[in-house]
């Protein structure tokens, strides 16, 4: 899993049927210091995150598991909203 | 998933039989503001995207969960056509 900040929202009307009704958010991965690192990506939201919040997300095949038994084609899903972290 | 812009099509007569009759597009990753970044990739199109459109691409083994891609040898699939991207500031 990785820390990230939610930067924005993606609107898509024509999409895979298994993605319908899902929220798509633009996230920026973060270092432990809170600095942005790497490229932004689009993640599905499974916890009701919003723009400006710090979250953590899971990558890969496991990203579909929060929606079980649904199988949305996603490789990144936000699975938690971070209250605070210490390093 | 990443945002990308469709910049071309791929025509391949000889290919894995699981890929027969799939549509292959060349896409260039873009940032949320539309600026191109990184290198081009070939993705299977499952939503009938077209040239110049911004799309959502799912990568890795998750690409096989796109509609009709079960057990296909793919690691990038176009699963959505992007209408708008709204980013803070």
Backbone of each chain as nested JSON, in Angstrom:
{
  "chains": [
    {"id": "A", "residues": [
      {"number": 1, "name": "UNK", "atoms": {"N": [0.843, -1.199, 0.0], "CA": [0.0, 0.0, 0.0], "C": [0.877, 1.247, 0.0]}},
      {"number": 2, "name": "UNK", "atoms": {"N": [0.32, 2.348, -0.436], "CA": [1.076, 3.588, -0.533], "C": [0.25, 4.762, -0.027]}},
      {"number": 3, "name": "UNK", "atoms": {"N": [0.946, 5.723, 0.54], "CA": [0.289, 6.963, 0.94], "C": [0.09, 7.847, -0.281]}},
      {"number": 4, "name": "UNK", "atoms": {"N": [-0.991, 8.606, -0.291], "CA": [-1.241, 9.503, -1.419], "C": [-2.171, 10.621, -0.992]}},
      {"number": 5, "name": "UNK", "atoms": {"N": [-2.206, 11.659, -1.789], "CA": [-3.172, 12.737, -1.568], "C": [-4.132, 12.761, -2.743]}},
      {"number": 6, "name": "UNK", "atoms": {"N": [-5.406, 12.973, -2.442], "CA": [-6.407, 13.046, -3.509], "C": [-6.367, 14.444, -4.123]}},
      {"number": 7, "name": "UNK", "atoms": {"N": [-6.106, 14.5, -5.422], "CA": [-5.976, 15.793, -6.105], "C": [-7.229, 16.204, -6.852]}},
      {"number": 8, "name": "UNK", "atoms": {"N": [-8.01, 15.237, -7.274], "CA": [-9.159, 15.621, -8.087], "C": [-10.017, 14.443, -8.478]}},
      {"number": 9, "name": "UNK", "atoms": {"N": [-10.966, 14.734, -9.344], "CA": [-11.943, 13.726, -9.751], "C": [-11.94, 13.543, -11.259]}},
      {"number": 10, "name": "UNK", "atoms": {"N": [-12.256, 12.327, -11.682], "CA": [-12.356, 12.021, -13.104], "C": [-13.802, 11.668, -13.413]}},
      {"number": 11, "name": "UNK", "atoms": {"N": [-14.322, 12.26, -14.469], "CA": [-15.674, 11.933, -14.916], "C": [-15.581, 11.153, -16.212]}},
      {"number": 12, "name": "UNK", "atoms": {"N": [-16.205, 9.99, -16.23], "CA": [-16.199, 9.162, -17.43], "C": [-17.576, 8.545, -17.609]}},
      {"number": 13, "name": "UNK", "atoms": {"N": [-18.21, 8.836, -18.741], "CA": [-19.549, 8.313, -18.997], "C": [-19.473, 6.945, -19.649]}},
      {"number": 14, "name": "UNK", "atoms": {"N": [-18.638, 6.848, -20.684], "CA": [-18.486, 5.57, -21.37], "C": [-17.367, 4.805, -20.683]}},
      {"number": 15, "name": "UNK", "atoms": {"N": [-17.725, 3.731, -19.974], "CA": [-16.693, 2.945, -19.312], "C": [-17.137, 1.501, -19.154]}},
      {"number": 16, "name": "UNK", "atoms": {"N": [-16.2, 0.671, -18.737], "CA": [-16.482, -0.74, -18.514], "C": [-17.708, -0.884, -17.615]}},
      {"number": 17, "name": "UNK", "atoms": {"N": [-18.59, -1.817, -17.938], "CA": [-19.839, -1.984, -17.178], "C": [-19.571, -2.222, -15.696]}},
      {"number": 18, "name": "UNK", "atoms": {"N": [-18.475, -2.901, -15.378], "CA": [-18.17, -3.187, -13.983], "C": [-17.628, -1.97, -13.231]}},
      {"number": 19, "name": "UNK", "atoms": {"N": [-17.432, -0.862, -13.959], "CA": [-16.985, 0.368, -13.299], "C": [-18.143, 1.326, -13.057]}},
      {"number": 20, "name": "UNK", "atoms": {"N": [-19.331, 0.959, -13.492], "CA": [-20.428, 1.922, -13.387], "C": [-20.776, 2.172, -11.924]}},
      {"number": 21, "name": "UNK", "atoms": {"N": [-21.001, 3.434, -11.606], "CA": [-21.313, 3.821, -10.24], "C": [-20.095, 3.992, -9.35]}},
      {"number": 22, "name": "UNK", "atoms": {"N": [-18.903, 3.731, -9.871], "CA": [-17.679, 3.833, -9.06], "C": [-17.106, 5.24, -9.152]}},
      {"number": 23, "name": "UNK", "atoms": {"N": [-16.498, 5.685, -8.044], "CA": [-15.879, 7.013, -8.021], "C": [-14.417, 6.884, -8.422]}},
      {"number": 24, "name": "UNK", "atoms": {"N": [-14.007, 7.721, -9.372], "CA": [-12.629, 7.715, -9.862], "C": [-11.928, 8.979, -9.38]}},
      {"number": 25, "name": "UNK", "atoms": {"N": [-10.817, 8.816, -8.676], "CA": [-10.104, 9.964, -8.131], "C": [-8.669, 10.011, -8.634]}},
      {"number": 26, "name": "UNK", "atoms": {"N": [-8.179, 11.233, -8.853], "CA": [-6.772, 11.422, -9.202], "C": [-5.979, 11.491, -7.904]}},
      {"number": 27, "name": "UNK", "atoms": {"N": [-4.973, 10.628, -7.756], "CA": [-4.173, 10.637, -6.539], "C": [-2.7, 10.849, -6.859]}},
      {"number": 28, "name": "UNK", "atoms": {"N": [-2.032, 11.527, -5.923], "CA": [-0.592, 11.779, -6.033], "C": [0.107, 11.018, -4.909]}},
      {"number": 29, "name": "UNK", "atoms": {"N": [0.922, 10.003, -5.231], "CA": [1.662, 9.298, -4.187], "C": [2.555, 10.253, -3.401]}},
      {"number": 30, "name": "UNK", "atoms": {"N": [2.733, 9.947, -2.114], "CA": [3.49, 10.811, -1.214], "C": [4.641, 10.051, -0.572]}},
      {"number": 31, "name": "UNK", "atoms": {"N": [5.697, 10.799, -0.231], "CA": [6.75, 10.281, 0.627], "C": [6.256, 10.361, 2.072]}},
      {"number": 32, "name": "UNK", "atoms": {"N": [6.992, 9.731, 2.989], "CA": [6.62, 9.796, 4.397], "C": [6.663, 11.232, 4.904]}},
      {"number": 33, "name": "UNK", "atoms": {"N": [7.46, 12.072, 4.228], "CA": [7.546, 13.475, 4.62], "C": [6.353, 14.292, 4.146]}},
      {"number": 34, "name": "UNK", "atoms": {"N": [5.523, 13.691, 3.308], "CA": [4.375, 14.409, 2.766], "C": [4.648, 15.04, 1.416]}},
      {"number": 35, "name": "UNK", "atoms": {"N": [5.921, 14.933, 0.959], "CA": [6.259, 15.466, -0.366], "C": [5.698, 14.539, -1.451]}},
      {"number": 36, "name": "UNK", "atoms": {"N": [5.23, 15.124, -2.575], "CA": [4.779, 14.274, -3.672], "C": [5.937, 13.501, -4.298]}},
      {"number": 37, "name": "UNK", "atoms": {"N": [5.672, 12.29, -4.743], "CA": [6.71, 11.496, -5.401], "C": [6.074, 10.717, -6.549]}},
      {"number": 38, "name": "UNK", "atoms": {"N": [6.724, 10.752, -7.704], "CA": [6.231, 9.972, -8.846], "C": [5.031, 10.601, -9.519]}},
      {"number": 39, "name": "UNK", "atoms": {"N": [4.485, 9.848, -10.469], "CA": [3.377, 10.348, -11.288], "C": [2.043, 10.177, -10.592]}},
      {"number": 40, "name": "UNK", "atoms": {"N": [1.114, 11.029, -10.988], "CA": [-0.253, 10.864, -10.492], "C": [-0.886, 9.659, -11.188]}},
      {"number": 41, "name": "UNK", "atoms": {"N": [-1.909, 9.132, -10.559], "CA": [-2.649, 8.045, -11.181], "C": [-4.12, 8.177, -10.81]}},
      {"number": 42, "name": "UNK", "atoms": {"N": [-4.938, 7.342, -11.442], "CA": [-6.365, 7.356, -11.149], "C": [-6.693, 6.099, -10.353]}},
      {"number": 43, "name": "UNK", "atoms": {"N": [-7.37, 6.281, -9.222], "CA": [-7.709, 5.147, -8.368], "C": [-9.215, 5.1, -8.144]}},
      {"number": 44, "name": "UNK", "atoms": {"N": [-9.742, 3.901, -7.978], "CA": [-11.132, 3.76, -7.55], "C": [-11.197, 4.07, -6.061]}},
      {"number": 45, "name": "UNK", "atoms": {"N": [-12.355, 4.499, -5.597], "CA": [-12.522, 4.832, -4.189], "C": [-13.472, 3.834, -3.539]}},
      {"number": 46, "name": "UNK", "atoms": {"N": [-13.019, 3.203, -2.452], "CA": [-13.911, 2.26, -1.755], "C": [-14.289, 2.744, -0.359]}},
      {"number": 47, "name": "UNK", "atoms": {"N": [-13.823, 3.945, 0.016], "CA": [-14.05, 4.402, 1.396], "C": [-14.698, 5.783, 1.495]}},
      {"number": 48, "name": "UNK", "atoms": {"N": [-15.05, 6.378, 0.367], "CA": [-15.677, 7.701, 0.404], "C": [-14.696, 8.828, 0.614]}},
      {"number": 49, "name": "UNK", "atoms": {"N": [-13.507, 8.725, 0.028], "CA": [-12.496, 9.78, 0.158], "C": [-12.876, 10.987, -0.695]}},
      {"number": 50, "name": "UNK", "atoms": {"N": [-12.295, 12.14, -0.336], "CA": [-12.593, 13.35, -1.089], "C": [-11.333, 14.111, -1.441]}},
      {"number": 51, "name": "UNK", "atoms": {"N": [-11.499, 15.116, -2.288], "CA": [-10.362, 15.917, -2.745], "C": [-9.686, 16.594, -1.554]}},
      {"number": 52, "name": "UNK", "atoms": {"N": [-8.337, 16.526, -1.529], "CA": [-7.56, 17.159, -0.479], "C": [-7.225, 16.235, 0.677]}},
      {"number": 53, "name": "UNK", "atoms": {"N": [-7.855, 15.06, 0.74], "CA": [-7.591, 14.156, 1.859], "C": [-6.357, 13.298, 1.589]}},
      {"number": 54, "name": "UNK", "atoms": {"N": [-5.704, 12.906, 2.684], "CA": [-4.619, 11.94, 2.586], "C": [-5.202, 10.545, 2.748]}},
      {"number": 55, "name": "UNK", "atoms": {"N": [-4.763, 9.657, 1.886], "CA": [-5.347, 8.317, 1.842], "C": [-4.233, 7.294, 1.674]}},
      {"number": 56, "name": "UNK", "atoms": {"N": [-4.567, 6.035, 1.78], "CA": [-3.655, 5.012, 1.266], "C": [-4.403, 4.123, 0.304]}},
      {"number": 57, "name": "UNK", "atoms": {"N": [-3.642, 3.63, -0.666], "CA": [-4.28, 2.845, -1.727], "C": [-3.466, 1.593, -2.004]}},
      {"number": 58, "name": "UNK", "atoms": {"N": [-4.141, 0.615, -2.585], "CA": [-3.505, -0.651, -2.918], "C": [-3.416, -0.75, -4.444]}},
      {"number": 59, "name": "UNK", "atoms": {"N": [-2.313, -1.303, -4.902], "CA": [-2.105, -1.468, -6.337], "C": [-2.242, -2.927, -6.742]}},
      {"number": 60, "name": "UNK", "atoms": {"N": [-2.435, -3.129, -8.018], "CA": [-2.374, -4.476, -8.583], "C": [-3.712, -5.192, -8.591]}},
      {"number": 61, "name": "UNK", "atoms": {"N": [-3.651, -6.469, -8.798], "CA": [-4.851, -7.307, -8.898], "C": [-5.702, -7.187, -7.642]}},
      {"number": 62, "name": "UNK", "atoms": {"N": [-5.044, -6.99, -6.503], "CA": [-5.741, -6.908, -5.217], "C": [-6.642, -5.687, -5.139]}},
      {"number": 63, "name": "UNK", "atoms": {"N": [-6.449, -4.728, -6.023], "CA": [-7.24, -3.5, -5.989], "C": [-8.72, -3.767, -6.238]}},
      {"number": 64, "name": "UNK", "atoms": {"N": [-9.047, -4.917, -6.804], "CA": [-10.457, -5.23, -7.059], "C": [-11.126, -5.862, -5.848]}},
      {"number": 65, "name": "UNK", "atoms": {"N": [-10.338, -6.356, -4.895], "CA": [-10.885, -7.121, -3.771], "C": [-11.88, -6.344, -2.895]}},
      {"number": 66, "name": "UNK", "atoms": {"N": [-11.696, -5.033, -2.662], "CA": [-12.681, -4.335, -1.829], "C": [-14.103, -4.385, -2.396]}},
      {"number": 67, "name": "UNK", "atoms": {"N": [-14.224, -4.687, -3.659], "CA": [-15.541, -4.674, -4.301], "C": [-16.107, -6.087, -4.47]}},
      {"number": 68, "name": "UNK", "atoms": {"N": [-15.427, -7.082, -3.871], "CA": [-15.859, -8.464, -3.972], "C": [-17.331, -8.611, -3.564]}},
      {"number": 69, "name": "UNK", "atoms": {"N": [-18.146, -9.388, -4.243], "CA": [-17.825, -10.237, -5.38], "C": [-17.788, -9.508, -6.724]}},
      {"number": 70, "name": "UNK", "atoms": {"N": [-17.92, -8.205, -6.723], "CA": [-17.761, -7.455, -7.963], "C": [-16.327, -7.574, -8.454]}},
      {"number": 71, "name": "UNK", "atoms": {"N": [-16.119, -7.393, -9.745], "CA": [-14.769, -7.489, -10.301], "C": [-14.47, -6.308, -11.2]}},
      {"number": 72, "name": "UNK", "atoms": {"N": [-14.411, -5.087, -10.65], "CA": [-14.104, -3.951, -11.506], "C": [-12.671, -4.038, -12.025]}},
      {"number": 73, "name": "UNK", "atoms": {"N": [-12.443, -3.658, -13.274], "CA": [-11.088, -3.68, -13.811], "C": [-10.298, -2.49, -13.272]}},
      {"number": 74, "name": "UNK", "atoms": {"N": [-9.678, -2.663, -12.114], "CA": [-8.885, -1.578, -11.53], "C": [-7.539, -2.106, -11.069]}},
      {"number": 75, "name": "UNK", "atoms": {"N": [-6.52, -1.274, -11.169], "CA": [-5.206, -1.645, -10.655], "C": [-4.798, -0.734, -9.5]}},
      {"number": 76, "name": "UNK", "atoms": {"N": [-5.714, 0.122, -9.05], "CA": [-5.421, 0.983, -7.898], "C": [-6.737, 1.344, -7.225]}},
      {"number": 77, "name": "UNK", "atoms": {"N": [-6.819, 1.119, -5.909], "CA": [-8.043, 1.43, -5.17], "C": [-7.69, 2.047, -3.82]}},
      {"number": 78, "name": "UNK", "atoms": {"N": [-8.362, 3.149, -3.499], "CA": [-8.19, 3.786, -2.193], "C": [-8.924, 2.939, -1.165]}},
      {"number": 79, "name": "UNK", "atoms": {"N": [-8.186, 2.513, -0.134], "CA": [-8.792, 1.615, 0.862], "C": [-8.756, 2.191, 2.266]}},
      {"number": 80, "name": "UNK", "atoms": {"N": [-8.268, 3.439, 2.402], "CA": [-8.299, 4.035, 3.734], "C": [-8.043, 5.528, 3.682]}},
      {"number": 81, "name": "UNK", "atoms": {"N": [-8.686, 6.265, 4.594], "CA": [-8.43, 7.699, 4.736], "C": [-7.51, 7.853, 5.946]}},
      {"number": 82, "name": "UNK", "atoms": {"N": [-6.384, 8.53, 5.748], "CA": [-5.384, 8.64, 6.809], "C": [-5.718, 9.824, 7.71]}},
      {"number": 83, "name": "UNK", "atoms": {"N": [-5.833, 9.569, 9.004], "CA": [-6.034, 10.667, 9.952], "C": [-4.703, 11.388, 10.171]}},
      {"number": 84, "name": "UNK", "atoms": {"N": [-3.678, 10.615, 10.518], "CA": [-2.327, 11.176, 10.64], "C": [-1.335, 10.031, 10.621]}},
      {"number": 85, "name": "UNK", "atoms": {"N": [-0.089, 10.356, 10.357], "CA": [0.941, 9.312, 10.414], "C": [2.203, 9.879, 11.042]}},
      {"number": 86, "name": "UNK", "atoms": {"N": [2.998, 8.984, 11.607], "CA": [4.277, 9.356, 12.217], "C": [5.392, 8.608, 11.512]}},
      {"number": 87, "name": "UNK", "atoms": {"N": [6.544, 9.249, 11.377], "CA": [7.704, 8.509, 10.853], "C": [8.907, 8.794, 11.74]}}
    ]},
    {"id": "B", "residues": [
      {"number": 1, "name": "UNK", "atoms": {"N": [-4.9, 2.978, -12.236], "CA": [-5.184, 3.321, -13.626], "C": [-4.468, 4.602, -13.99]}},
      {"number": 2, "name": "UNK", "atoms": {"N": [-4.209, 4.781, -15.242], "CA": [-3.573, 6.011, -15.682], "C": [-4.446, 6.688, -16.733]}},
      {"number": 3, "name": "UNK", "atoms": {"N": [-4.222, 7.987, -16.861], "CA": [-4.863, 8.737, -17.932], "C": [-3.94, 8.694, -19.138]}},
      {"number": 4, "name": "UNK", "atoms": {"N": [-4.509, 8.56, -20.314], "CA": [-3.691, 8.542, -21.522], "C": [-4.497, 9.091, -22.682]}},
      {"number": 5, "name": "UNK", "atoms": {"N": [-3.763, 9.524, -23.696], "CA": [-4.417, 10.04, -24.893], "C": [-4.17, 9.056, -26.034]}},
      {"number": 6, "name": "UNK", "atoms": {"N": [-5.212, 8.741, -26.768], "CA": [-5.064, 7.818, -27.893], "C": [-4.4, 8.552, -29.05]}},
      {"number": 7, "name": "UNK", "atoms": {"N": [-3.262, 8.017, -29.497], "CA": [-2.522, 8.699, -30.558], "C": [-2.408, 7.855, -31.828]}},
      {"number": 8, "name": "UNK", "atoms": {"N": [-2.932, 6.654, -31.815], "CA": [-2.842, 5.867, -33.041], "C": [-3.437, 4.478, -32.888]}},
      {"number": 9, "name": "UNK", "atoms": {"N": [-3.39, 3.735, -33.969], "CA": [-3.907, 2.372, -33.953], "C": [-2.784, 1.402, -34.325]}},
      {"number": 10, "name": "UNK", "atoms": {"N": [-2.942, 0.168, -33.927], "CA": [-1.978, -0.869, -34.28], "C": [-2.709, -1.91, -35.116]}},
      {"number": 11, "name": "UNK", "atoms": {"N": [-2.101, -2.265, -36.244], "CA": [-2.656, -3.326, -37.068], "C": [-1.685, -4.497, -37.008]}},
      {"number": 12, "name": "UNK", "atoms": {"N": [-2.167, -5.671, -36.626], "CA": [-1.312, -6.854, -36.55], "C": [-2.091, -8.034, -37.092]}},
      {"number": 13, "name": "UNK", "atoms": {"N": [-1.588, -8.627, -38.149], "CA": [-2.289, -9.764, -38.741], "C": [-1.948, -11.04, -37.977]}},
      {"number": 14, "name": "UNK", "atoms": {"N": [-0.656, -11.21, -37.713], "CA": [-0.248, -12.386, -36.923], "C": [-0.167, -11.986, -35.47]}},
      {"number": 15, "name": "UNK", "atoms": {"N": [-0.979, -12.598, -34.669], "CA": [-0.946, -12.304, -33.237], "C": [-1.516, -13.48, -32.463]}},
      {"number": 16, "name": "UNK", "atoms": {"N": [-1.376, -13.423, -31.175], "CA": [-1.918, -14.48, -30.325], "C": [-3.395, -14.671, -30.655]}},
      {"number": 17, "name": "UNK", "atoms": {"N": [-3.829, -15.914, -30.733], "CA": [-5.218, -16.155, -31.177], "C": [-6.263, -15.573, -30.225]}},
      {"number": 18, "name": "UNK", "atoms": {"N": [-5.89, -15.398, -28.957], "CA": [-6.818, -14.776, -28.007], "C": [-7.034, -13.298, -28.321]}},
      {"number": 19, "name": "UNK", "atoms": {"N": [-6.132, -12.741, -29.118], "CA": [-6.242, -11.316, -29.432], "C": [-6.949, -11.075, -30.759]}},
      {"number": 20, "name": "UNK", "atoms": {"N": [-7.328, -12.158, -31.437], "CA": [-8.005, -11.994, -32.721], "C": [-9.289, -11.194, -32.509]}},
      {"number": 21, "name": "UNK", "atoms": {"N": [-9.489, -10.209, -33.361], "CA": [-10.662, -9.311, -33.356], "C": [-10.694, -8.346, -32.178]}},
      {"number": 22, "name": "UNK", "atoms": {"N": [-9.595, -8.18, -31.479], "CA": [-9.53, -7.105, -30.493], "C": [-8.991, -5.853, -31.185]}},
      {"number": 23, "name": "UNK", "atoms": {"N": [-9.3, -4.701, -30.622], "CA": [-8.806, -3.444, -31.185], "C": [-7.624, -2.979, -30.359]}},
      {"number": 24, "name": "UNK", "atoms": {"N": [-6.513, -2.741, -31.026], "CA": [-5.292, -2.318, -30.341], "C": [-4.996, -0.862, -30.672]}},
      {"number": 25, "name": "UNK", "atoms": {"N": [-4.78, -0.062, -29.643], "CA": [-4.517, 1.363, -29.85], "C": [-3.178, 1.743, -29.232]}},
      {"number": 26, "name": "UNK", "atoms": {"N": [-2.544, 2.751, -29.801], "CA": [-1.335, 3.317, -29.217], "C": [-1.764, 4.496, -28.356]}},
      {"number": 27, "name": "UNK", "atoms": {"N": [-1.296, 4.529, -27.124], "CA": [-1.692, 5.613, -26.221], "C": [-0.46, 6.206, -25.56]}},
      {"number": 28, "name": "UNK", "atoms": {"N": [-0.556, 7.48, -25.237], "CA": [0.526, 8.179, -24.556], "C": [0.007, 8.656, -23.209]}},
      {"number": 29, "name": "UNK", "atoms": {"N": [0.622, 8.219, -22.115], "CA": [0.172, 8.683, -20.802], "C": [0.195, 10.205, -20.702]}},
      {"number": 30, "name": "UNK", "atoms": {"N": [-0.787, 10.77, -20.0], "CA": [-0.844, 12.221, -19.784], "C": [-1.076, 12.487, -18.298]}},
      {"number": 31, "name": "UNK", "atoms": {"N": [-0.695, 13.683, -17.854], "CA": [-0.991, 14.056, -16.471], "C": [-2.427, 14.602, -16.417]}},
      {"number": 32, "name": "UNK", "atoms": {"N": [-2.951, 14.896, -15.214], "CA": [-4.363, 15.315, -15.132], "C": [-4.674, 16.587, -15.915]}},
      {"number": 33, "name": "UNK", "atoms": {"N": [-3.644, 17.358, -16.253], "CA": [-3.875, 18.575, -17.031], "C": [-3.699, 18.341, -18.528]}},
      {"number": 34, "name": "UNK", "atoms": {"N": [-3.414, 17.12, -18.903], "CA": [-3.342, 16.782, -20.318], "C": [-1.954, 16.804, -20.919]}},
      {"number": 35, "name": "UNK", "atoms": {"N": [-0.956, 17.093, -20.093], "CA": [0.42, 17.152, -20.611], "C": [0.97, 15.728, -20.751]}},
      {"number": 36, "name": "UNK", "atoms": {"N": [1.561, 15.442, -21.925], "CA": [2.086, 14.096, -22.173], "C": [3.274, 13.803, -21.279]}},
      {"number": 37, "name": "UNK", "atoms": {"N": [3.358, 12.57, -20.821], "CA": [4.513, 12.174, -20.015], "C": [4.762, 10.683, -20.213]}},
      {"number": 38, "name": "UNK", "atoms": {"N": [6.039, 10.311, -20.211], "CA": [6.373, 8.896, -20.305], "C": [6.271, 8.354, -21.716]}},
      {"number": 39, "name": "UNK", "atoms": {"N": [6.422, 7.051, -21.826], "CA": [6.517, 6.453, -23.15], "C": [5.182, 5.843, -23.588]}},
      {"number": 40, "name": "UNK", "atoms": {"N": [5.097, 5.627, -24.866], "CA": [3.873, 5.132, -25.49], "C": [3.602, 3.686, -25.079]}},
      {"number": 41, "name": "UNK", "atoms": {"N": [2.336, 3.312, -25.111], "CA": [2.039, 1.906, -24.879], "C": [0.906, 1.448, -25.779]}},
      {"number": 42, "name": "UNK", "atoms": {"N": [0.843, 0.143, -25.959], "CA": [-0.224, -0.455, -26.764], "C": [-1.248, -1.035, -25.801]}},
      {"number": 43, "name": "UNK", "atoms": {"N": [-2.497, -0.662, -25.998], "CA": [-3.54, -1.122, -25.089], "C": [-4.701, -1.699, -25.89]}},
      {"number": 44, "name": "UNK", "atoms": {"N": [-5.333, -2.71, -25.337], "CA": [-6.542, -3.26, -25.941], "C": [-7.708, -2.344, -25.597]}},
      {"number": 45, "name": "UNK", "atoms": {"N": [-8.5, -2.015, -26.597], "CA": [-9.628, -1.108, -26.367], "C": [-10.899, -1.916, -26.127]}},
      {"number": 46, "name": "UNK", "atoms": {"N": [-11.529, -1.714, -24.954], "CA": [-12.774, -2.439, -24.669], "C": [-13.99, -1.52, -24.628]}},
      {"number": 47, "name": "UNK", "atoms": {"N": [-13.803, -0.237, -24.906], "CA": [-14.93, 0.703, -24.79], "C": [-15.143, 1.518, -26.067]}},
      {"number": 48, "name": "UNK", "atoms": {"N": [-14.494, 1.098, -27.166], "CA": [-14.663, 1.796, -28.434], "C": [-14.16, 3.233, -28.391]}},
      {"number": 49, "name": "UNK", "atoms": {"N": [-12.965, 3.408, -27.895], "CA": [-12.357, 4.741, -27.865], "C": [-11.846, 5.098, -29.251]}},
      {"number": 50, "name": "UNK", "atoms": {"N": [-11.596, 6.38, -29.442], "CA": [-11.131, 6.829, -30.747], "C": [-9.921, 7.721, -30.654]}},
      {"number": 51, "name": "UNK", "atoms": {"N": [-9.359, 8.013, -31.812], "CA": [-8.171, 8.846, -31.919], "C": [-8.38, 10.199, -31.225]}},
      {"number": 52, "name": "UNK", "atoms": {"N": [-7.409, 10.602, -30.431], "CA": [-7.457, 11.912, -29.794], "C": [-8.194, 11.947, -28.472]}},
      {"number": 53, "name": "UNK", "atoms": {"N": [-8.882, 10.87, -28.113], "CA": [-9.644, 10.875, -26.859], "C": [-8.737, 10.583, -25.671]}},
      {"number": 54, "name": "UNK", "atoms": {"N": [-9.11, 11.17, -24.524], "CA": [-8.426, 10.837, -23.276], "C": [-9.134, 9.644, -22.667]}},
      {"number": 55, "name": "UNK", "atoms": {"N": [-8.353, 8.656, -22.267], "CA": [-8.941, 7.408, -21.795], "C": [-8.315, 6.98, -20.469]}},
      {"number": 56, "name": "UNK", "atoms": {"N": [-8.972, 6.009, -19.847], "CA": [-8.457, 5.383, -18.626], "C": [-7.866, 4.033, -19.015]}},
      {"number": 57, "name": "UNK", "atoms": {"N": [-6.626, 3.809, -18.614], "CA": [-5.983, 2.537, -18.925], "C": [-5.665, 1.794, -17.635]}},
      {"number": 58, "name": "UNK", "atoms": {"N": [-6.087, 0.555, -17.567], "CA": [-5.761, -0.278, -16.421], "C": [-4.611, -1.201, -16.839]}},
      {"number": 59, "name": "UNK", "atoms": {"N": [-3.629, -1.331, -15.947], "CA": [-2.406, -2.057, -16.302], "C": [-2.217, -3.312, -15.458]}},
      {"number": 60, "name": "UNK", "atoms": {"N": [-1.339, -4.151, -15.932], "CA": [-0.982, -5.352, -15.185], "C": [-2.054, -6.423, -15.269]}},
      {"number": 61, "name": "UNK", "atoms": {"N": [-2.053, -7.333, -14.31], "CA": [-2.994, -8.449, -14.381], "C": [-4.44, -7.971, -14.279]}},
      {"number": 62, "name": "UNK", "atoms": {"N": [-4.636, -6.782, -13.715], "CA": [-5.992, -6.24, -13.621], "C": [-6.595, -5.981, -15.002]}},
      {"number": 63, "name": "UNK", "atoms": {"N": [-5.754, -5.829, -16.009], "CA": [-6.265, -5.565, -17.36], "C": [-7.109, -6.727, -17.852]}},
      {"number": 64, "name": "UNK", "atoms": {"N": [-6.838, -7.922, -17.295], "CA": [-7.612, -9.087, -17.725], "C": [-9.03, -9.083, -17.171]}},
      {"number": 65, "name": "UNK", "atoms": {"N": [-9.304, -8.178, -16.25], "CA": [-10.671, -8.081, -15.721], "C": [-11.542, -7.171, -16.57]}},
      {"number": 66, "name": "UNK", "atoms": {"N": [-10.959, -6.516, -17.54], "CA": [-11.765, -5.694, -18.445], "C": [-12.691, -6.617, -19.224]}},
      {"number": 67, "name": "UNK", "atoms": {"N": [-13.787, -6.026, -19.665], "CA": [-14.802, -6.815, -20.36], "C": [-14.22, -7.593, -21.548]}},
      {"number": 68, "name": "UNK", "atoms": {"N": [-14.426, -8.899, -21.56], "CA": [-13.998, -9.735, -22.677], "C": [-12.528, -10.101, -22.693]}},
      {"number": 69, "name": "UNK", "atoms": {"N": [-11.782, -9.717, -21.649], "CA": [-10.342, -9.943, -21.655], "C": [-9.913, -11.132, -20.803]}},
      {"number": 70, "name": "UNK", "atoms": {"N": [-10.881, -11.896, -20.331], "CA": [-10.532, -13.034, -19.462], "C": [-9.549, -13.968, -20.182]}},
      {"number": 71, "name": "UNK", "atoms": {"N": [-8.465, -14.306, -19.501], "CA": [-7.446, -15.228, -20.012], "C": [-6.729, -14.752, -21.276]}},
      {"number": 72, "name": "UNK", "atoms": {"N": [-6.833, -13.461, -21.573], "CA": [-6.122, -12.933, -22.732], "C": [-4.733, -12.44, -22.318]}},
      {"number": 73, "name": "UNK", "atoms": {"N": [-3.758, -12.538, -23.212], "CA": [-2.415, -12.066, -22.892], "C": [-2.314, -10.544, -23.029]}},
      {"number": 74, "name": "UNK", "atoms": {"N": [-2.891, -9.836, -22.078], "CA": [-2.852, -8.368, -22.134], "C": [-2.396, -7.807, -20.789]}},
      {"number": 75, "name": "UNK", "atoms": {"N": [-1.693, -6.683, -20.818], "CA": [-1.318, -6.019, -19.569], "C": [-1.709, -4.551, -19.587]}},
      {"number": 76, "name": "UNK", "atoms": {"N": [-2.486, -4.151, -20.583], "CA": [-2.996, -2.779, -20.615], "C": [-4.315, -2.79, -21.366]}},
      {"number": 77, "name": "UNK", "atoms": {"N": [-5.364, -2.289, -20.719], "CA": [-6.673, -2.26, -21.362], "C": [-7.32, -0.904, -21.137]}},
      {"number": 78, "name": "UNK", "atoms": {"N": [-7.921, -0.383, -22.202], "CA": [-8.668, 0.872, -22.092], "C": [-10.055, 0.531, -21.561]}},
      {"number": 79, "name": "UNK", "atoms": {"N": [-10.399, 1.067, -20.374], "CA": [-11.674, 0.704, -19.741], "C": [-12.617, 1.893, -19.577]}},
      {"number": 80, "name": "UNK", "atoms": {"N": [-12.207, 3.07, -20.029], "CA": [-13.108, 4.21, -19.916], "C": [-12.681, 5.356, -20.812]}},
      {"number": 81, "name": "UNK", "atoms": {"N": [-13.665, 6.113, -21.265], "CA": [-13.38, 7.334, -22.02], "C": [-13.621, 8.499, -21.074]}},
      {"number": 82, "name": "UNK", "atoms": {"N": [-12.621, 9.346, -20.905], "CA": [-12.694, 10.411, -19.912], "C": [-13.426, 11.624, -20.486]}},
      {"number": 83, "name": "UNK", "atoms": {"N": [-14.438, 12.084, -19.741], "CA": [-15.134, 13.315, -20.136], "C": [-14.368, 14.516, -19.604]}},
      {"number": 84, "name": "UNK", "atoms": {"N": [-14.183, 14.543, -18.278], "CA": [-13.447, 15.661, -17.678], "C": [-12.586, 15.154, -16.523]}},
      {"number": 85, "name": "UNK", "atoms": {"N": [-11.518, 15.912, -16.273], "CA": [-10.695, 15.686, -15.091], "C": [-10.659, 17.007, -14.346]}},
      {"number": 86, "name": "UNK", "atoms": {"N": [-11.048, 16.962, -13.064], "CA": [-11.065, 18.19, -12.272], "C": [-10.007, 18.077, -11.194]}},
      {"number": 87, "name": "UNK", "atoms": {"N": [-9.008, 18.941, -11.221], "CA": [-8.001, 18.898, -10.16], "C": [-7.961, 20.224, -9.426]}},
      {"number": 88, "name": "UNK", "atoms": {"N": [-7.622, 20.098, -8.137], "CA": [-7.546, 21.268, -7.262], "C": [-6.427, 22.188, -7.748]}},
      {"number": 89, "name": "UNK", "atoms": {"N": [-6.623, 23.451, -7.604], "CA": [-5.702, 24.563, -7.986], "C": [-5.309, 24.535, -9.454]}}
    ]}
  ]
}
